[in-house]
Amino acid sequence: VLGRWPHSYAGFFADTEAFLMKNAKVKRCLQASRMDENLLLEDCNPESDFQDWSWQGDSLMNHGTQSCLSVVGADRVQASRCSSTGYASWDCSDALLSPLGSGQGYLVANRKGVALDNVRGLKAQWRDGADRSVCEEKAGKSRYFLAALTSTQVYDHTAGNVTLVLGMDQEELEELLWFFRTEDSSAWNYSVLALSFIAMIFGLLLLAINIVRNRKRKIHLYREMLQTAQQAELEAKQALNPVQEYSPAKPRKQEPVLQDQRSGGVMVQWKDGTVTSLYTGSTEDAT
């Protein structure tokens, strides 16, 4: 199956994913049978493909048989086709393997091979050839997979089905490869640049409109203040002007004494201001 991948990916997975599954109690490695689906515990042999296992998502696949570690029945474990009904996902914690989402116990080594049991001792702990927990291999596989997806090598979309390698179908894999693609991003960069330029123009336009409105508002306020000041000044001037008091009409000037008035005549000035001679008639008679 690895041969269906581009050369760089096939070599990458072959070098970084394969590991032995050695039981911490019996010091033997889990091996898939060449003849059937049984699982055996044999002396560890790093050169044997039937002892090479790799994490494919939450599944453990044997490189020799291209089958997956599966649960059959209540406690029986075997190597079955990864697409079969008995295909199982595994939870890995502290070197302990248990079927994901079930309470069937842990994968343990016994005299016949392997089975499921609730024991958590050494015979339930699984390590690789370097005596590290197989759980560390699972965590490392996730990092290697992301590194492969972001590699500069281009994925061959005409390759065959890679479900057995990654534990996912072709559509899901292509979606991941599209997400982690490293193709030329010039078109995207130009689009972002154009959008940035449009946003800058729009921002400048809004700034200009805001400046004009603020200027008009200030002019309007200045005119209102000027008008208010002029009105206040006018009112102050009116308040300072003395209020003219009301006064009766001045009496008319005293008419000058007629030159023809003779001495000894009596002149009377009336209340309205007129002056008359009291004995005008008598004087004329005397004359």
C-alpha positions, 0 to 999 in steps of 0.5 A: 500500500505504501507503494501507491504513495509518492516516493517521498511520502512512502519512504517517510512513513516507512522510516518513521511509523513502523515500530515493534510492540513488545510486552513489558512482562514477557519481553516478546513482540506482537506478531501477525500470523502469515497463515491466518488472523491470529496474533502471536508473541515471538522473539523481537525481530526488527527485520520482520514486517509481521512485527512492524506496527503503525498508528493509523489514526486510532488504529494499529495496522500490521505492515506485513499483513496490512491488517488491523488489530481488532476485537472479536467477541468479548475478549478475543483479539486478532488481526482483521481487515481494516475495513471489516466489521471487527475493526477497532480503534484503540485508546493508548495511555501509560503504555496501556491499550484498550478498545476505544469507547468500551469497557472491555479491559486492556490488551494483555499477553497470555500463554496463548498470545494476547487477549483483553483483560482488566489487569493493569500490570506489566503484562498489559504494558506495551513498548517499542524496540527502544523501550518507549511506550507505544503511546509516544509513537502515536503522538509522534505519528500525528506530528509526522503526518502533519509534516508530510502533509506540509511537505513541498512534494505534491500529492499525486491525486491519481494514486490508489486507495490509501484507506489502509495506510491512514485509516481514512477514505480518499475524500477525507485525505484529499480534504486534509491535503487541500487544507495543508497545501503549499501551492503558489499563493500569489493569487491569494496574496494579490486578492488580499492586497486589492482588498486592502487597497479598497479598504484604504480608499474607503477609509480615506473617503470616510475620513474626508466626509468626517472632516467636512462635516466637522468643519461645517459644524464648527462654522455653524457654531461660530456663527451662532456664537457671533450672533449671540455676542452681538445680541448681548452687546446690543442689549448692554448698550440699551441698558447703559442709555439713561432713561429720559424722565417725563417733564411738562411742557416748558412755559413759553418765553416771556414776551418782551415788554412792548416799547410803546408801553409807558412807564407806570403801567401794570403788567400781568403774567398769566399762568399760561405764560402770557403777559398783558397790561392790566390797564391797557384801556385806561392808559389809552383813555388818558392819552 
